[in-house]
């Protein structure tokens, strides 16, 4: 007694009482009657309306789950919307990453100190002298295994957005992941033949801009590229543009023609026309044939 914090997990899944505002109140009153403990109610922000007011009615703490993003994130001292509901605690991710721990974690921020936390289990400080001196179990020190290639695939798909959000999401893996991303998108795993002054050429795809081409190939600035029109703002699908050499003298240069980077709004039909089924098969796509901006098709 008076050693545990009691919490109700009030969620819609497998909960036939969901939507009944009186159910968590009846539960809280019974818990307080039997134990003397002030319980905490955990619910998602969209379900707050069912427990709103229990803070003052029954002295219950409210624990809100609401995520600003599903990106991988570390511990945050001031997560998004902290305190917006007057909650005692906020869960801000289920995709958390902490140093020294493999896998993903739910991460939370408690809006109080140790004494405030203890009050939920022991509101009247009953038997404080007999409470055990509990020390947290040390976390494993083995470094987590990070699949950089999987992170690169998600980066290309757009899961982590653009910088600075991407840099924050990837953390210490940012440089290694972006190196893989740039190699994939630029085709730089293929060695440029010698004797061509290092020229690297790309065939323009639908929706391309020179800024986009320079960014995805890692060859910047865009103004360093040579284009047939002489104006980097005037390019057309099917044209060859080159970096490190002129378009006219690009014979023997490495030319990227076998891949296409998906842009927003594109579909397999828009990219490949009536030959889209072959492209789907070639890229290992299955129904419903979903593609994503930044995805590389071959």
C-alpha positions as CSV (number, residue, x, y, z in Angstrom):
1,X,0.0,0.0,0.0
2,X,1.2,3.5,-0.8
3,X,4.1,2.2,-2.9
4,X,2.6,2.1,-6.4
5,X,1.2,4.7,-8.7
6,X,-2.1,3.4,-10.1
7,X,-2.9,4.3,-13.7
8,X,-6.0,3.7,-15.9
9,X,-5.2,3.1,-19.6
10,X,-8.2,4.8,-21.1
11,X,-8.1,4.0,-24.9
12,X,-10.6,3.2,-27.6
13,X,-9.1,-0.1,-28.6
14,X,-10.8,-3.1,-27.0
15,X,-12.8,-0.8,-24.7
16,X,-16.5,-1.3,-24.9
17,X,-17.0,1.6,-22.4
18,X,-15.2,4.1,-24.6
19,X,-17.2,7.3,-24.8
20,X,-18.8,6.8,-21.4
21,X,-17.4,9.7,-19.3
22,X,-18.7,8.3,-16.1
23,X,-16.8,5.0,-16.3
24,X,-13.3,6.4,-15.5
25,X,-14.9,8.5,-12.8
26,X,-16.5,5.5,-11.1
27,X,-13.2,3.6,-11.4
28,X,-11.2,6.5,-9.8
29,X,-13.6,6.8,-6.9
30,X,-13.4,3.0,-6.2
31,X,-9.6,3.1,-6.4
32,X,-9.5,6.0,-3.9
33,X,-12.0,4.3,-1.6
34,X,-10.1,1.0,-1.5
35,X,-6.5,2.3,-1.5
36,X,-6.5,6.0,-0.7
37,X,-4.3,6.6,-3.8
38,X,-5.0,9.4,-6.3
39,X,-4.8,7.6,-9.6
40,X,-3.6,8.9,-13.0
41,X,-5.7,8.6,-16.2
42,X,-3.8,7.9,-19.4
43,X,-5.5,8.8,-22.7
44,X,-4.8,10.2,-26.1
45,X,-5.4,13.9,-26.7
46,X,-8.5,13.1,-28.8
47,X,-10.0,11.4,-25.9
48,X,-9.3,14.1,-23.3
49,X,-13.0,15.3,-23.4
50,X,-14.0,12.1,-21.6
51,X,-11.7,12.8,-18.6
52,X,-11.6,16.6,-18.6
53,X,-12.3,17.9,-15.1
54,X,-11.2,14.8,-13.2
55,X,-8.1,16.8,-12.0
56,X,-10.3,19.0,-9.8
57,X,-13.2,16.7,-9.3
58,X,-11.2,13.7,-8.0
59,X,-7.7,15.0,-7.7
60,X,-6.6,12.6,-10.5
61,X,-3.6,13.3,-12.7
62,X,-4.1,13.3,-16.4
63,X,-1.5,11.7,-18.7
64,X,-1.9,12.8,-22.3
65,X,-0.4,11.0,-25.4
66,X,0.0,13.3,-28.4
67,X,2.8,13.1,-31.0
68,X,4.0,16.0,-33.1
69,X,5.6,13.5,-35.5
70,X,6.3,9.8,-35.9
71,X,10.0,10.5,-36.6
72,X,12.6,9.0,-34.4
73,X,13.4,11.4,-31.5
74,X,15.4,11.5,-28.3
75,X,14.5,12.8,-24.8
76,X,12.9,16.2,-24.9
77,X,12.6,18.5,-21.9
78,X,9.9,20.6,-23.5
79,X,8.0,18.5,-26.0
80,X,5.3,19.9,-28.3
81,X,2.2,21.0,-26.5
82,X,3.6,20.2,-23.1
83,X,1.0,21.4,-20.5
84,X,-1.6,22.3,-23.1
85,X,-4.3,20.2,-21.2
86,X,-2.9,21.0,-17.7
87,X,-1.7,17.4,-17.7
88,X,0.7,16.0,-15.2
89,X,2.5,14.0,-17.8
90,X,2.8,13.9,-21.6
91,X,3.8,11.1,-23.9
92,X,5.3,12.7,-27.0
93,X,6.6,9.7,-29.0
94,X,6.4,5.9,-29.3
95,X,9.4,6.0,-31.6
96,X,12.0,7.2,-29.0
97,X,15.7,6.5,-29.1
98,X,18.0,6.7,-26.0
99,X,21.7,6.2,-25.9
100,X,22.6,2.8,-24.6
101,X,19.3,1.2,-25.4
102,X,18.4,-0.8,-28.6
103,X,14.9,-0.6,-30.1
104,X,12.3,2.1,-29.8
105,X,10.7,3.4,-26.7
106,X,7.7,5.4,-25.5
107,X,9.1,8.7,-24.1
108,X,7.3,10.9,-21.6
109,X,7.8,14.1,-19.7
110,X,6.5,14.3,-16.1
111,X,5.7,17.9,-15.1
112,X,6.9,17.7,-11.5
113,X,9.7,16.4,-9.2
114,X,10.2,13.2,-7.3
115,X,8.1,14.4,-4.4
116,X,5.2,15.2,-6.7
117,X,5.4,11.8,-8.3
118,X,5.5,10.1,-4.8
119,X,2.4,11.9,-3.8
120,X,0.3,10.0,-6.3
121,X,1.2,6.7,-4.6
122,X,1.3,8.1,-1.1
123,X,-0.8,11.3,-1.0
124,X,-0.7,11.6,2.8
125,X,3.0,10.5,3.2
126,X,1.8,7.4,5.1
127,X,4.5,5.0,6.1
128,X,7.2,7.0,4.4
129,X,9.9,5.6,6.7
130,X,9.1,2.1,5.5
131,X,9.3,2.8,1.9
132,X,12.1,0.9,0.2
133,X,15.1,2.8,-1.2
134,X,14.6,1.7,-4.8
135,X,17.4,2.3,-7.3
136,X,16.6,2.1,-11.0
137,X,18.0,-0.9,-12.9
138,X,21.0,0.3,-15.0
139,X,20.3,0.4,-18.7
140,X,22.2,-1.9,-21.0
141,X,25.5,-0.4,-22.2
142,X,25.7,-2.3,-25.4
143,X,25.4,0.2,-28.3
144,X,22.2,-0.4,-30.4
145,X,22.5,-1.8,-33.8
146,X,21.5,0.8,-36.4
147,X,20.4,-0.3,-39.9
148,X,21.8,2.7,-41.8
149,X,20.5,1.3,-45.1
150,X,17.0,1.1,-43.8
151,X,17.3,4.7,-42.5
152,X,18.5,5.7,-46.0
153,X,15.5,4.1,-47.6
154,X,13.1,5.9,-45.2
155,X,15.0,9.2,-45.9
156,X,14.6,8.8,-49.6
157,X,10.9,8.0,-49.1
158,X,10.5,11.3,-47.2
159,X,9.8,9.9,-43.7
160,X,12.1,12.4,-42.0
161,X,11.3,15.5,-44.1
162,X,13.9,18.0,-44.9
163,X,16.6,19.7,-42.8
164,X,16.6,20.7,-40.0
165,X,13.9,18.2,-39.1
166,X,15.8,15.4,-41.0
167,X,19.1,16.2,-39.2
168,X,17.3,16.2,-35.8
169,X,15.5,12.9,-36.6
170,X,18.7,11.1,-37.7
171,X,20.9,12.6,-35.0
172,X,24.4,11.1,-34.9
173,X,23.6,8.9,-37.9
174,X,22.9,11.9,-40.2
175,X,26.2,12.0,-42.0
176,X,26.4,8.2,-42.6
177,X,22.8,8.0,-43.8
178,X,23.1,11.0,-46.1
179,X,26.3,9.5,-47.6
180,X,24.2,6.4,-48.5
181,X,21.3,8.5,-49.8
182,X,23.6,10.6,-52.0
183,X,25.3,7.5,-53.4
184,X,22.0,5.9,-54.2
185,X,20.5,9.0,-55.8
186,X,23.6,10.0,-57.7
187,X,24.6,6.6,-59.0
188,X,28.0,7.4,-57.7
189,X,28.7,3.7,-57.1
190,X,29.5,3.6,-60.9
191,X,33.0,4.9,-61.7
192,X,33.2,7.6,-64.2
193,X,35.4,6.4,-67.1
194,X,38.8,8.0,-67.3
195,X,39.8,10.5,-69.9
196,X,36.6,12.6,-69.8
197,X,37.8,15.3,-67.4
198,X,35.5,13.9,-64.6
199,X,32.3,14.9,-66.4
200,X,29.1,13.5,-64.8
201,X,25.9,13.8,-66.8
202,X,22.2,13.2,-66.0
203,X,19.2,12.9,-68.3
204,X,16.5,15.3,-67.1
205,X,13.3,13.6,-65.8
206,X,9.8,15.0,-65.7
207,X,9.4,17.6,-62.9
208,X,13.2,18.0,-62.5
209,X,14.9,21.3,-61.8
210,X,18.6,21.9,-61.7
211,X,18.4,22.6,-58.0
212,X,16.8,19.2,-57.4
213,X,19.3,17.4,-59.6
214,X,22.3,19.1,-57.9
215,X,20.8,18.3,-54.4
216,X,20.1,14.6,-55.1
217,X,23.4,14.0,-56.8
218,X,25.4,15.9,-54.2
219,X,27.0,17.9,-56.9
220,X,26.4,21.6,-56.0
221,X,25.9,24.4,-56.7
222,X,23.4,24.1,-59.5
223,X,25.1,26.9,-61.4
224,X,28.2,24.6,-61.9
225,X,26.1,22.4,-64.3
226,X,26.2,22.8,-68.0
227,X,22.8,22.7,-69.8
228,X,22.0,22.8,-73.5
229,X,20.2,26.2,-73.3
230,X,23.0,27.8,-71.3
231,X,20.4,28.8,-68.7
232,X,20.0,26.4,-65.8
233,X,16.4,27.6,-65.4
234,X,15.5,26.3,-68.8
235,X,15.7,22.5,-69.0
236,X,13.4,19.8,-70.5
237,X,12.8,16.1,-69.8
238,X,15.1,14.0,-72.0
239,X,17.9,16.5,-72.1
240,X,21.4,15.7,-70.9
241,X,22.9,18.1,-68.4
242,X,26.5,17.7,-67.1
243,X,28.6,18.6,-64.1
244,X,32.4,19.0,-64.4
245,X,32.4,19.4,-68.1
246,X,30.4,20.9,-71.0
247,X,27.4,19.2,-72.6
248,X,29.1,19.4,-75.9
249,X,32.3,17.6,-74.7
250,X,30.6,14.9,-72.5
251,X,31.5,12.0,-74.8
252,X,32.5,9.1,-72.5
253,X,31.1,10.7,-69.4
254,X,29.0,8.6,-66.9
255,X,25.4,9.3,-67.9
256,X,22.6,8.4,-65.5
257,X,19.7,7.2,-67.7
258,X,18.4,4.1,-66.0
259,X,16.8,5.6,-62.9
260,X,14.1,8.1,-62.1
261,X,13.6,10.0,-58.8
262,X,9.8,10.2,-58.1
263,X,8.5,13.8,-57.5
264,X,5.2,14.8,-55.8
265,X,2.1,13.9,-57.7
266,X,3.7,11.3,-60.0
267,X,2.3,7.8,-60.7
268,X,3.8,4.9,-62.5
269,X,1.5,5.7,-65.4
270,X,2.6,9.3,-65.6
271,X,6.3,8.2,-65.5
272,X,6.2,5.1,-67.8
273,X,3.0,5.4,-69.7
274,X,1.6,2.1,-70.9
275,X,4.8,0.3,-70.0
276,X,4.1,0.9,-66.2
277,X,3.4,-2.8,-65.5
278,X,6.9,-3.8,-66.6
279,X,8.4,-0.9,-64.5
280,X,6.4,-2.1,-61.5
281,X,7.7,-5.7,-61.9
282,X,11.2,-4.4,-62.4
283,X,11.1,-2.4,-59.2
284,X,9.5,-5.1,-57.2
285,X,6.2,-3.2,-56.7
286,X,2.9,-4.9,-56.0
287,X,-0.7,-3.6,-55.8
288,X,-1.7,-0.9,-54.9
289,X,1.6,0.2,-56.6
290,X,2.3,3.0,-54.2
291,X,5.4,5.2,-54.9
292,X,6.8,8.1,-52.9
293,X,8.5,11.4,-53.6
294,X,12.3,10.8,-53.5
295,X,12.0,7.1,-54.3
296,X,14.4,5.9,-57.0
297,X,12.9,3.8,-59.8
298,X,14.9,1.8,-62.3
